[in-house]
Amino acid sequence: MKSTKTRAGSFARIVTAAWCMLAFLVPMTAFGADTGTIKGKVTDRADGEGVYGATVTVGGTTLSTATDMDGNFTLKGVPAATQKISVSIVGYAPAAQAVTVGADATATAEISLSQTTIMASEVVVGAAMYGQDRLDVPVTANVVTSEQIKEEPNPTLDSVVDGVPGVVVSRAGGQTSSSLQIRGSNVYQGGGIGTRVNAFYDGFPINAPESGEIVWQTVNMNAADKVEVLKGAAATLYGSAAMGGVVSVYGHLPEKEEIIAGSSIGFYDAPPSDDQSAYRESYTPVFWNSYVGYGNKDGKWRYNILYSHSDDNGYRENTDSYLNDLKIKARYDIDATQYLQLSAFYNATVGGYGRNWPYDTDMTGAITATHPELAYDINNAAYYGDDSTLRKNALVGLNYVKMFSDNISLDTKLYYTHNGTRYEYNPTAETEYLYPGSTVSKAPGAFNETYSDRVGAGTKLDWKVSDAHRLLFGVDGNFTNVMSTQVTATTPVTGVLNDIQESNFASFLQDEWKITDRLTSLASVRYDWNGISDDMVGTTPIQNKSVDAVSPRVALNYKAMDDMSFRASWGRSFRAPSLYERFVREGGFATLTPNPALDKETMTAWEAGVFKQFGERVALDIAGFINNYKNLIESTSSDGTTFQYENLTKARIWGIETNLSIKPVDEVNVNLAYTYMNAKNKSYDPNTALASVKDNPDPDWLAYRPEHTASASTTWNATKALALNVNGRYVSKYKNINMYNNVAGTNYPGDFVVFNVGAKYRVNDNFTTSLVCNNINNTQYEEVAWFRAPGRSYVLGVDFSY
């Protein structure tokens, strides 16, 4: 094992190198270029009125702006030449126009847009790592727009994406761990361990590197403009942690000075009369949220600062939470061809440590009865009721983008992330015992803590070699230092932090080939290497201290008609085992055993799909997928309390996704989605299977993968000031879970339909009010076994902008 001095030296060298790269990247401002101005107006082709909020960009430059309330725009500092300006906005088909700009002169442009469905108007960035129109994307991707994000007050990332086809979010309540799976990519596990979905904020990773965890419900979205969800082979370019998919959040940058503020307050309605929980007797939990922000575009500078706060009593015992969140984004346009951009956030949360509802045990600890009628209480509140969770997460990321010409651009990034979690079990001065006479106890001040610091850098070169070929080259790497009482290769000492390091390096190459006017291929290959610092687990050698893999992808897009395209893709990806999966030793009430033989897992993905736009009113997307997993990493248990992460030999998940977008009239948008999924453990053997696997209604089904999911949303702009929305989702009953399982499937999660309704009224140009009722039918359901989800709640919000 390396000495502490050596580890500290390695970390210091990486930090020093990152700062040296930053200094090297800061460019000199270009002088002497002949520039002019473009002024214009974007209008609706149907009625000739100005279109507000459309994005206008100049091709081959970094210049962009947005239209004002009347559809007018101004672009300054445009290089003197014939320029292509492009316009895009949700709900309209993209458009472009050539404009000749003279030195020290003003050119004009008039562009009209045709209305279309929201899905047809999407521009997808993540699939190829540069912008593509919806009809040109060769893989499946979904976009959540700014308008959809803001349908309810104080949106969080989990609620924003849980209606996306193929996405399932499993939450245990409050700020307790949650899981997000895409096409069945991962099981629910405490601590978010081993997620196969990578999340990015402005292109920077935000998953906790030691576990892959993101507490999705604590990612505040008040400063977000857009979310993209990539699936299957679409995520191959994003490396190990993205084997199951990618969720990318894009932060907001203003086009003019703006001051925004808002607040919302709500309460949780009473549970049904048959509920007997003591927590909700004569008590109505409330929650409130507020935010304030300032942004501006001043010459070469654009920036946005936003602070958010939330305070929630908790809809059930120990789900209370308290959050502070600060997001900063700034961009400096050095000239028309290069800019520096900073993305940063810090958030801190404090809340209860979520526990399941009460149950009875015998003298051996075996469960004899469970009590869903007490679903809003927690088991053994005297012992667990004072447990709490404290989290801190931070990102500082810097991008330098340089457009060398219309055909060549360079994007280089440096970043630092911090993720910290502390569990406090006994804040009292007395030792707490699990039950009278028990030998299981918690000493005063007992805790577990894990925090990680990661530094990383990467660069990619985008080169349009010819009209037929567009190449993308890239490299990236990061180094992580983890300090933990739970994740350790050595025998842990209570309350003592142990350190371990992890390193990653990758390189990739992609070629977009326009084979014909209608047929395009997107081929890529990525190499990844992952290594850890320790050699032994106790006295046992680690068999796979480092792992590597080559991940290829081939995708085709055939544009059969101007409004219809077919796509097909094949890709292979891998995931290195996380430090938590390798070494974690304690998880709440469970004991875990490190696995020194744990190896990487791989996935081969096939997909075929079609996107069809029927005029301006209807768009349909259908995709079929097959994901074959080898050495899939899952937790197993022989007794229900002791777990270990192991490699399953084979698993297969296949399914069909449908997404229908309808605009029956200009004022109404309807979206319908349905996913069927078949998730099988191909290694299942009833003769050797553990009880945690075998004692399920369908023992060879993969745990926590629902067979059917569906979502629906309708927004009606009743007037120019009033918008009404209703949305709902369905998740079928789970066939297999990895804890509290039984052959009959009693008290299994899923099997629910939840509807939400909302209204938003714009009082004037600066003031908006909203009223939302979540779970209007007050459905009592679970997303995680024995953890009741929220019932009906009401939220009243106000938003101010200037």
C-alpha positions in Angstrom: 0.0 0.0 0.0 1.3 3.5 -0.8 2.4 5.7 2.0 0.2 8.7 2.9 3.0 11.0 1.8 3.1 9.4 -1.6 -0.6 9.7 -2.0 -0.6 13.3 -0.9 2.2 14.0 -3.4 0.3 12.4 -6.2 -2.8 14.4 -5.4 -0.8 17.7 -5.2 0.9 17.0 -8.6 -2.5 16.5 -10.3 -3.9 19.7 -8.8 -0.7 21.6 -9.8 -0.9 20.2 -13.3 -4.6 21.2 -13.6 -3.8 24.8 -12.6 -0.9 24.9 -15.0 -3.3 23.7 -17.8 -5.7 26.4 -16.8 -3.0 29.1 -17.1 -1.9 27.7 -20.4 -5.5 27.7 -21.8 -6.2 31.3 -21.1 -5.9 32.9 -24.5 -4.9 36.3 -25.7 -7.7 38.5 -27.0 -7.8 38.8 -30.8 -7.5 42.3 -32.2 -8.1 43.9 -35.5 -10.9 41.7 -36.9 -13.4 43.5 -39.1 -16.9 43.0 -37.6 -20.4 44.2 -38.1 -23.9 43.9 -36.6 -27.0 41.8 -37.5 -30.4 43.1 -36.5 -33.5 41.2 -37.3 -36.9 39.8 -36.3 -38.2 36.2 -35.8 -41.9 35.8 -36.5 -44.6 33.1 -36.5 -45.4 32.1 -40.0 -49.1 31.6 -39.2 -49.9 35.0 -37.7 -46.8 37.2 -38.3 -46.4 37.9 -34.6 -42.9 38.1 -33.1 -41.6 34.9 -31.4 -40.2 35.5 -27.9 -37.2 33.6 -26.6 -36.0 32.1 -29.8 -32.2 31.3 -29.9 -30.3 32.9 -32.7 -26.8 31.7 -33.5 -24.1 32.6 -36.0 -22.5 29.5 -37.7 -18.7 29.1 -37.2 -18.7 31.5 -34.3 -19.6 31.4 -30.6 -22.1 34.3 -31.0 -25.7 33.8 -29.9 -28.6 35.8 -28.5 -32.3 35.4 -27.8 -35.3 37.3 -29.2 -37.1 39.9 -27.1 -40.9 40.1 -26.4 -41.5 41.3 -29.9 -39.2 38.8 -31.7 -36.4 41.3 -32.3 -32.7 40.4 -31.9 -29.3 42.1 -32.2 -26.0 40.3 -32.8 -22.9 42.5 -32.4 -19.2 41.7 -33.3 -20.1 39.4 -36.2 -17.1 38.8 -38.5 -17.5 40.6 -41.8 -18.5 37.9 -44.3 -21.6 36.0 -45.5 -22.8 34.3 -42.4 -25.4 31.6 -41.7 -27.7 32.4 -38.8 -29.8 29.7 -37.3 -32.9 30.0 -35.2 -34.4 27.4 -32.8 -37.1 27.3 -30.2 -39.3 24.6 -28.7 -42.6 24.2 -30.6 -41.2 25.5 -33.9 -39.2 23.9 -36.7 -35.6 25.1 -36.8 -34.8 27.6 -39.6 -31.7 29.2 -41.1 -30.8 32.2 -43.4 -27.6 33.5 -45.0 -26.8 37.1 -44.2 -24.0 39.2 -45.7 -22.3 41.3 -43.0 -20.1 44.3 -43.8 -17.3 45.8 -41.7 -18.8 48.5 -39.3 -22.1 48.0 -41.0 -25.5 46.7 -39.9 -27.2 43.8 -41.8 -30.8 42.9 -41.4 -32.6 39.5 -41.3 -36.3 38.5 -41.3 -36.9 34.9 -40.3 -40.3 33.2 -40.0 -40.9 29.9 -38.2 -43.5 27.2 -38.6 -45.1 25.6 -35.6 -44.6 21.9 -34.9 -44.8 19.5 -32.0 -42.4 19.8 -29.0 -40.7 16.5 -29.8 -40.1 17.4 -33.5 -38.5 20.8 -32.5 -35.9 19.3 -30.2 -32.2 19.9 -30.8 -30.1 17.1 -29.2 -26.5 17.8 -28.2 -25.4 14.8 -26.2 -25.8 12.0 -28.7 -22.9 13.0 -30.9 -21.4 15.7 -28.4 -22.6 18.4 -30.8 -26.0 19.7 -31.8 -28.3 17.6 -34.1 -31.9 18.1 -35.2 -34.4 15.5 -34.0 -34.7 13.8 -37.4 -30.9 13.4 -37.7 -30.2 11.7 -34.4 -29.1 8.0 -35.0 -29.8 6.9 -31.4 -32.6 7.4 -28.9 -32.5 10.6 -26.9 -35.2 12.6 -25.0 -35.2 16.3 -24.2 -37.0 18.0 -21.3 -37.5 21.7 -22.2 -37.3 24.8 -20.0 -41.1 25.1 -20.2 -41.6 21.5 -19.0 -39.1 22.0 -16.2 -41.0 25.0 -14.9 -44.4 23.4 -14.9 -44.3 23.2 -11.1 -42.6 25.4 -8.4 -39.1 24.4 -7.2 -38.5 21.5 -9.6 -36.0 18.8 -8.7 -34.2 16.5 -11.2 -36.1 13.3 -10.2 -39.5 14.9 -10.9 -38.3 16.5 -14.1 -37.3 13.1 -15.7 -39.6 10.5 -14.2 -42.0 10.9 -17.1 -39.3 10.2 -19.8 -39.9 6.9 -21.6 -37.8 4.1 -20.1 -36.8 6.1 -17.0 -37.9 4.8 -13.6 -37.1 6.7 -10.4 -37.1 4.8 -7.0 -37.2 7.0 -3.9 -37.2 6.0 -0.3 -38.4 9.4 0.9 -36.9 12.8 1.9 -33.2 13.0 1.0 -32.7 9.3 1.6 -30.9 7.5 -1.3 -32.7 7.2 -4.6 -32.1 5.3 -7.8 -32.7 6.3 -11.4 -32.7 3.5 -14.0 -32.9 3.8 -17.8 -34.2 0.8 -19.6 -33.7 -1.3 -16.4 -30.1 -0.3 -16.1 -29.8 -0.7 -12.3 -31.5 -2.0 -9.2 -32.5 0.1 -6.2 -29.7 -0.1 -3.5 -29.1 2.0 -0.4 -26.5 4.7 -1.0 -27.2 4.7 -4.7 -24.4 2.2 -5.0 -23.5 1.0 -8.5 -25.8 3.2 -10.6 -25.2 2.7 -14.3 -26.5 6.2 -15.2 -24.0 9.1 -15.3 -25.2 12.6 -14.7 -23.6 15.8 -16.0 -24.0 19.5 -15.2 -22.9 21.6 -18.2 -20.8 18.6 -19.3 -19.1 18.0 -15.9 -19.7 14.8 -13.9 -21.7 15.1 -10.7 -22.1 11.5 -9.5 -20.2 10.7 -6.3 -17.2 8.9 -7.8 -16.8 6.4 -5.0 -20.3 5.0 -5.4 -22.0 6.5 -8.4 -24.7 7.9 -6.2 -26.8 11.0 -7.0 -29.6 11.9 -4.6 -31.8 12.9 -7.5 -34.4 14.6 -5.4 -31.8 17.1 -4.0 -30.7 18.3 -7.4 -32.5 21.7 -7.6 -33.5 22.7 -11.1 -34.3 26.4 -10.7 -31.2 27.4 -12.7 -31.7 24.8 -15.5 -32.6 25.5 -19.1 -32.8 21.9 -20.5 -32.3 18.2 -19.6 -31.2 15.5 -22.1 -31.6 11.8 -21.5 -29.4 9.4 -23.6 -30.1 5.7 -23.7 -28.3 2.5 -24.7 -25.5 2.9 -27.3 -26.1 6.7 -27.2 -24.1 6.8 -24.0 -21.0 4.9 -25.2 -18.9 8.0 -25.6 -19.4 8.9 -21.9 -17.4 6.1 -20.4 -17.6 3.5 -17.6 -20.2 5.1 -15.3 -22.6 5.7 -18.2 -23.1 2.1 -19.3 -26.9 2.4 -18.7 -27.4 6.0 -19.9 -26.7 9.7 -19.4 -28.7 12.5 -17.8 -27.3 15.9 -18.8 -28.4 19.2 -17.2 -27.7 22.5 -18.9 -27.5 25.6 -16.7 -29.1 29.0 -17.6 -27.2 32.0 -19.0 -29.3 35.2 -19.6 -29.4 37.3 -22.8 -30.2 40.5 -20.9 -30.2 41.7 -17.3 -32.7 39.8 -15.2 -33.7 39.6 -11.6 -35.7 36.6 -10.5 -37.2 35.5 -7.3 -39.9 33.1 -6.2 -41.4 31.3 -3.3 -43.8 28.4 -2.8 -45.5 26.8 0.2 -47.3 23.6 0.5 -48.6 20.9 2.8 -49.1 17.1 2.7 -52.8 16.0 2.9 -53.9 13.5 5.5 -53.6 9.8 4.6 -56.7 7.7 4.1 -58.8 6.9 7.2 -57.6 3.3 7.5 -54.0 4.5 8.1 -53.0 4.2 11.8 -49.6 5.9 11.8 -48.9 7.9 14.9 -46.8 10.4 13.0 -49.8 11.8 11.1 -52.2 12.0 14.1 -53.3 15.6 14.4 -50.3 16.8 12.4 -50.0 18.3 8.9 -46.4 18.5 7.6 -45.6 21.6 5.5 -42.8 22.5 3.1 -41.6 25.7 1.6 -39.1 26.8 -1.0 -37.6 30.0 -2.2 -35.1 31.3 -4.6 -33.5 34.6 -5.7 -31.2 35.2 -8.6 -29.5 37.8 -10.7 -28.1 37.5 -14.3 -26.9 39.9 -17.0 -25.3 40.2 -20.4 -22.9 43.1 -20.3 -20.5 43.4 -23.3 -18.4 40.3 -23.4 -19.7 39.0 -20.1 -22.8 36.8 -19.4 -23.4 35.5 -15.9 -26.1 34.1 -13.7 -26.1 33.6 -9.9 -29.0 31.8 -8.2 -29.6 30.8 -4.5 -32.3 28.3 -3.6 -33.5 27.2 -0.2 -36.0 24.5 0.8 -37.4 23.3 4.1 -39.6 20.2 4.4 -41.2 18.8 7.6 -41.4 15.4 5.9 -44.5 13.6 4.7 -43.5 10.6 6.9 -41.3 10.1 9.9 -37.6 10.8 9.3 -38.1 12.3 5.8 -37.6 15.9 6.9 -35.0 17.9 4.9 -33.3 21.3 4.8 -31.4 22.4 1.7 -29.3 25.4 0.7 -28.1 25.5 -3.0 -26.0 28.1 -4.8 -25.4 27.9 -8.6 -23.1 30.2 -10.6 -22.5 30.3 -14.3 -20.5 32.8 -16.2 -19.2 33.2 -19.7 -16.6 35.6 -21.2 -16.6 36.0 -24.9 -12.9 36.7 -25.8 -14.0 37.4 -29.4 -16.4 36.0 -31.9 -14.5 32.7 -32.1 -13.6 31.8 -28.4 -14.9 32.0 -24.9 -14.3 30.8 -21.4 -17.2 29.5 -19.3 -17.4 28.8 -15.6 -20.0 26.4 -14.1 -20.1 26.0 -10.3 -22.5 24.9 -7.6 -22.6 24.1 -3.9 -25.4 22.5 -2.0 -25.8 21.3 1.5 -28.6 19.2 2.9 -29.6 18.0 6.4 -32.3 15.5 7.0 -33.6 12.4 8.6 -32.1 9.0 7.9 -35.0 7.2 6.1 -36.2 3.9 7.5 -38.9 1.4 6.5 -42.3 1.1 8.1 -42.6 -1.0 11.3 -42.4 -4.8 11.5 -42.2 -7.5 14.1 -39.4 -10.1 14.7 -38.9 -13.2 16.7 -36.0 -13.9 19.1 -33.7 -14.8 16.2 -34.4 -11.5 14.3 -36.6 -13.2 11.6 -39.5 -11.0 10.5 -42.9 -12.4 11.6 -45.2 -9.6 10.7 -45.2 -6.3 8.8 -47.4 -3.2 9.4 -48.3 -1.2 6.2 -51.2 0.3 8.2 -48.4 2.2 10.0 -46.7 3.2 6.7 -45.9 6.8 7.9 -44.1 5.7 10.9 -40.6 4.1 11.0 -39.5 0.8 12.5 -38.2 1.1 16.1 -38.4 4.9 16.3 -36.9 4.9 19.7 -33.6 3.6 18.2 -33.7 5.0 14.7 -35.8 8.2 15.1 -32.9 10.5 15.8 -30.6 9.3 13.0 -29.7 12.0 10.4 -28.0 12.5 7.1 -25.8 15.4 6.2 -24.6 15.9 2.6 -22.4 18.5 0.8 -21.8 18.5 -2.9 -19.8 21.0 -5.0 -18.5 21.5 -8.5 -16.2 24.0 -10.1 -15.8 23.5 -13.8 -14.1 25.6 -16.5 -14.5 25.3 -20.3 -12.4 26.9 -23.0 -14.0 26.8 -26.4 -12.2 27.9 -29.6 -13.6 28.0 -33.1 -10.6 27.9 -35.4 -12.8 28.1 -38.5 -16.2 27.0 -39.6 -14.9 23.4 -39.6 -12.6 23.1 -36.6 -13.3 23.7 -32.9 -11.6 22.8 -29.6 -13.4 22.3 -26.3 -11.2 21.9 -23.2 -12.4 21.5 -19.6 -10.9 21.4 -16.1 -13.0 20.5 -13.1 -13.1 19.8 -9.4 -15.9 18.0 -7.5 -16.5 17.3 -3.8 -19.1 14.9 -2.5 -19.5 14.3 1.2 -22.0 12.3 3.3 -22.2 11.9 7.0 -24.6 9.6 8.9 -25.1 10.5 12.6 -26.7 7.7 14.6 -26.9 8.8 18.2 -26.7 12.5 19.1 -27.6 11.8 22.7 -25.2 11.3 25.7 -26.5 7.8 26.4 -25.8 4.5 24.6 -28.8 3.4 22.6 -29.8 -0.3 22.4 -31.8 -1.8 19.5 -34.2 -3.3 22.1 -34.0 -4.0 25.8 -31.3 -6.5 26.6 -29.9 -6.3 23.0 -26.1 -6.5 22.4 -26.6 -4.2 19.3 -26.0 -0.6 20.4 -24.9 2.8 19.2 -22.5 4.8 21.3 -23.0 8.5 21.9 -21.8 10.4 18.8 -21.7 7.2 16.6 -21.4 8.1 12.9 -20.3 7.0 9.4 -18.7 9.4 7.0 -17.5 9.3 3.4 -16.2 12.2 1.3 -14.4 12.4 -2.0 -12.4 15.0 -3.9 -12.0 14.6 -7.6 -9.9 16.6 -10.1 -10.3 16.0 -13.8 -9.4 17.4 -17.2 -10.4 16.7 -20.8 -10.3 18.0 -24.3 -12.1 17.2 -27.6 -11.4 18.4 -31.1 -14.4 18.7 -33.5 -13.2 18.7 -37.2 -15.4 18.7 -40.2 -12.9 17.2 -42.6 -15.3 17.5 -45.6 -19.0 17.6 -46.5 -19.0 13.8 -45.9 -16.9 13.4 -42.7 -17.0 15.0 -39.3 -14.4 13.7 -36.8 -14.4 14.1 -33.1 -11.2 13.3 -31.1 -11.0 13.4 -27.3 -9.1 12.5 -24.1 -10.1 12.9 -20.5 -9.0 11.7 -17.1 -9.6 12.2 -13.4 -8.1 11.3 -10.0 -10.2 10.8 -6.9 -9.2 10.7 -3.2 -11.7 9.1 -0.9 -11.8 9.3 2.9 -14.3 7.0 4.6 -15.2 5.0 7.7 -17.3 2.6 5.5 -15.3 2.1 2.3 -11.9 0.6 3.2 -9.7 -2.2 2.1 -8.2 -2.5 5.5 -10.0 -3.6 8.6 -12.0 -0.5 9.8 -11.7 1.1 13.2 -14.9 2.7 14.4 -14.9 6.4 13.7 -11.6 6.5 11.9 -11.4 7.7 8.3 -9.4 5.6 5.9 -8.1 6.8 2.5 -8.1 5.1 -0.9 -7.5 6.5 -4.4 -9.0 5.8 -7.8 -7.8 7.0 -11.3 -9.5 7.0 -14.7 -8.2 7.7 -18.2 -10.0 7.6 -21.5 -9.6 8.5 -25.2 -12.1 8.4 -28.0 -12.6 8.9 -31.7 -15.9 9.4 -33.6 -16.7 9.8 -37.3 -20.0 11.1 -38.6 -20.1 9.9 -42.3 -22.7 11.3 -44.7 -22.9 8.3 -46.9 -25.6 9.7 -49.1 -27.9 12.7 -48.8 -30.3 10.6 -46.7 -28.0 8.0 -45.1 -25.6 8.9 -42.2 -23.5 6.7 -40.0 -22.0 7.6 -36.6 -19.1 5.3 -35.7 -17.0 5.7 -32.5 -14.6 3.8 -30.3 -13.5 4.7 -26.8 -10.8 3.2 -24.6 -11.1 3.4 -20.8 -8.7 2.5 -18.0 -9.6 2.4 -14.2 -7.3 1.7 -11.4 -7.3 1.8 -7.6 -4.4 2.4 -5.1 -4.8 -0.6 -2.7 -3.5 -4.1 -3.4 -5.2 -6.2 -0.6 -8.5 -6.6 1.2 -7.2 -7.5 4.6 -4.8 -10.3 3.7 -6.4 -11.3 0.4 -5.0 -9.9 -2.8 -7.3 -7.8 -5.0 -7.7 -9.8 -8.3 -8.7 -6.8 -10.5 -6.9 -3.8 -9.2 -7.1 -2.2 -12.6 -9.6 -2.9 -15.4 -9.8 -1.5 -19.0 -12.0 -1.9 -22.0 -12.5 -0.8 -25.6 -16.1 0.4 -26.3 -17.1 0.6 -29.9 -20.4 2.0 -31.3 -22.0 2.0 -34.8 -25.2 3.9 -35.5 -27.1 4.6 -38.7 -29.8 7.2 -39.6 -31.8 6.9 -42.8 -33.9 9.9 -43.6 -36.6 8.2 -45.7 -38.6 11.4 -46.1 -38.2 15.0 -44.9 -40.4 14.1 -42.0 -39.4 10.5 -41.3 -36.2 8.8 -40.3 -35.1 5.3 -39.4 -32.3 4.6 -37.0 -30.3 1.5 -35.8 -27.3 1.2 -33.5 -25.0 -1.3 -31.9 -22.6 -0.6 -29.1 -20.5 -2.2 -26.4 -19.8 -0.6 -23.1 -18.4 -1.5 -19.7 -18.4 -0.4 -16.1 -15.6 -0.7 -13.6 -16.8 -1.8 -10.1 -17.1 1.2 -7.8 -15.1 1.6 -4.6 -18.4 1.0 -2.6 -19.1 -2.2 -4.4 -15.6 -3.4 -3.8 -15.1 -2.4 -0.2 -18.2 -1.1 1.6 -18.6 -2.8 5.0 -21.7 -1.3 6.5 -25.0 0.0 5.1 -27.6 1.1 7.6 -28.8 -2.0 9.4 -27.0 -4.4 7.0 -23.4 -5.7 7.1 -21.5 -6.0 3.8 -18.5 -8.1 3.0 -15.8 -6.8 0.6 -15.2 -8.8 -2.6 -11.6 -8.8 -3.7 -12.5 -10.8 -6.8 -15.1 -8.3 -8.2 -14.5 -7.7 -11.9 -15.8 -5.2 -14.5 -19.2 -5.7 -16.1 -20.0 -5.3 -19.8 -23.1 -4.6 -21.9 -23.8 -5.1 -25.6 -26.7 -3.0 -26.8 -28.8 -3.2 -30.0 -31.5 -0.7 -30.9 -33.8 0.1 -33.9 -36.2 2.9 -34.1 -38.3 5.2 -36.3 -39.2 8.9 -35.9 -42.2 10.1 -37.9 -43.7 13.6 -38.0 -47.3 13.8 -39.3 -47.6 17.3 -40.5 -47.2 20.0 -37.9 -49.5 18.4 -35.3 -48.3 14.9 -34.5 -44.9 13.2 -34.0 -44.2 9.6 -33.1 -41.1 7.9 -31.9 -40.8 4.1 -31.5 -37.7 2.2 -30.5 -36.9 -1.5 -29.8 -33.9 -2.4 -27.7 -31.9 -5.4 -26.4 -29.2 -5.0 -23.7 -27.1 -8.0 -23.0 -25.1 -7.8 -19.7 -22.1 -10.0 -18.8 -20.7 -10.2 -15.3 -23.5 -7.8 -14.1 -22.7 -6.5 -10.6 -25.6 -7.1 -8.2 -25.8 -7.4 -4.4 -26.6 -10.9 -3.0 -27.5 -12.0 0.5 -27.8 -15.4 2.2 -29.6 -14.3 5.3 -31.1 -10.9 4.5 -28.7 -8.9 6.7 -25.3 -9.7 5.3 -24.6 -8.7 1.7 -21.8 -8.9 -0.9 -21.5 -7.5 -4.4 -20.9 -10.3 -7.0 -20.8 -10.7 -10.8 -23.7 -12.5 -12.3 -22.7 -14.4 -15.4 -25.5 -13.2 -17.8 -28.5 -11.0 -17.9 -30.7 -9.7 -20.8 -33.1 -6.8 -20.9 -35.2 -6.1 -24.0 -38.1 -3.9 -24.6 -40.1 -1.4 -26.7 -40.5 2.3 -26.1 -43.1 4.5 -27.7 -43.5 8.3 -27.4 -46.3 10.2 -29.1 -46.4 14.0 -29.2 -49.7 15.7 -30.3 -50.6 19.3 -30.8 -54.4 19.1 -31.6 -54.7 22.9 -31.6 -52.1 25.6 -31.2 -53.0 26.0 -27.5 -52.7 22.3 -26.5 -49.7 20.0 -26.2 -50.2 16.3 -25.4 -47.4 13.7 -24.8 -48.0 10.0 -24.3 -45.3 7.4 -23.6 -45.3 3.7 -22.9 -42.4 1.2 -22.3 -42.5 -2.6 -22.1 -39.4 -4.2 -20.6 -38.4 -7.9 -20.2 -35.6 -8.2 -17.7 -34.1 -11.7 -17.1 -31.3 -13.1 -15.1 -29.9 -15.6 -17.6 -27.7 -17.1 -14.9 -30.6 -18.1 -12.6 -30.4 -21.6 -11.2 -33.1 -22.7 -8.7 -30.7 -25.3 -7.3 -28.1 -22.8 -6.2 -30.0 -19.5 -5.9 -30.1 -17.7 -2.6 -33.4 -17.1 -0.8 -33.2 -13.4 -1.5 -33.5 -14.3 -5.2 -35.5 -17.5 -5.2 -38.3 -16.3 -2.9 -39.9 -14.0 -5.4 -43.0 -14.3 -7.7 -40.6 -14.5 -10.7 -37.2 -15.5 -9.4 -35.3 -15.2 -12.7 -36.6 -11.7 -13.2 -34.0 -9.0 -12.4 -34.8 -7.1 -9.2 -36.6 -3.7 -9.3 -37.2 -3.7 -13.1 -40.9 -3.0 -13.8 -42.4 -4.8 -16.8 -44.7 -1.9 -17.8 -44.3 1.9 -17.4 -46.3 4.7 -18.9 -46.7 8.5 -18.7 -49.0 11.1 -20.0 -49.0 14.9 -20.0 -51.3 17.6 -21.3 -50.7 21.3 -21.3 -53.5 23.7 -22.3 -52.7 27.4 -22.8 -56.2 28.4 -22.1 -55.4 32.1 -22.6 -52.2 34.0 -23.1 -52.0 34.4 -19.3 -53.3 31.0 -18.1 -51.8 27.5 -18.6 -53.2 24.3 -17.2 -51.4 21.0 -17.0 -52.3 17.5 -16.0 -49.8 14.6 -16.0 -49.6 11.1 -14.7 -47.5 8.0 -14.6 -47.9 4.3 -14.2 -45.5 1.6 -12.9 -46.4 -2.0 -12.9 -45.9 -4.2 -9.8 -42.4 -5.5 -9.4 -41.9 -9.2 -9.9 -38.6 -9.4 -8.0 -37.1 -7.4 -5.2 -33.9 -8.0 -3.3 -35.1 -7.4 0.3 -38.4 -8.2 2.1 -39.2 -10.6 -0.6 -41.8 -13.3 -0.6 -43.2 -15.8 -3.2 -46.7 -14.2 -3.1 -45.3 -10.7 -3.8 -47.1 -9.2 -0.8 -46.4 -5.5 -0.2 -44.2 -5.3 -3.3 -43.7 -1.8 -4.7 -45.1 -0.6 -8.0 -48.7 -1.2 -9.3 -49.7 2.4 -9.0 -51.1 5.3 -11.1 -50.4 8.8 -9.9 -51.9 12.0 -11.4 -50.8 15.6 -10.8 -52.6 18.8 -11.9 -51.4 22.4 -12.0 -52.3 25.9 -13.1 -50.0 28.8 -13.9 -51.3 32.3 -14.3 -49.2 35.3 -15.6 -50.6 38.3 -13.8 -48.3 40.6 -15.8 -44.9 40.5 -17.6 -43.1 40.3 -14.2 -45.3 38.3 -11.9 -46.7 34.7 -12.2 -48.6 32.5 -9.7 -49.1 28.8 -9.7 -51.1 26.2 -7.9 -50.3 22.5 -8.0 -51.8 19.4 -6.6 -49.5 16.4 -6.6 -51.0 12.9 -6.4 -54.5 14.3 -6.7 -56.0 10.8 -6.2 -54.0 10.3 -3.0 -52.8 7.0 -4.1 -51.0 5.0 -1.4 -48.0 3.4 -3.0 -44.3 2.5 -2.8 -41.4 2.9 -5.2 -39.1 1.0 -2.7 -40.3 -1.9 -0.6 -41.8 -0.9 2.8 -41.1 2.8 2.2 -44.4 4.6 1.6 -44.2 7.3 -1.1 -45.9 10.8 -0.7 -49.7 11.0 -0.8 -51.6 14.0 -1.9 -50.0 17.5 -1.5 -50.8 21.0 -2.5 -48.4 23.7 -3.5 -48.9 27.5 -4.0 -46.1 29.4 -5.7 -45.3 32.9 -6.9 -42.5 33.9 -9.3 -41.1 37.3 -10.0 -38.9 38.4 -12.9 -37.6 41.7 -14.0 
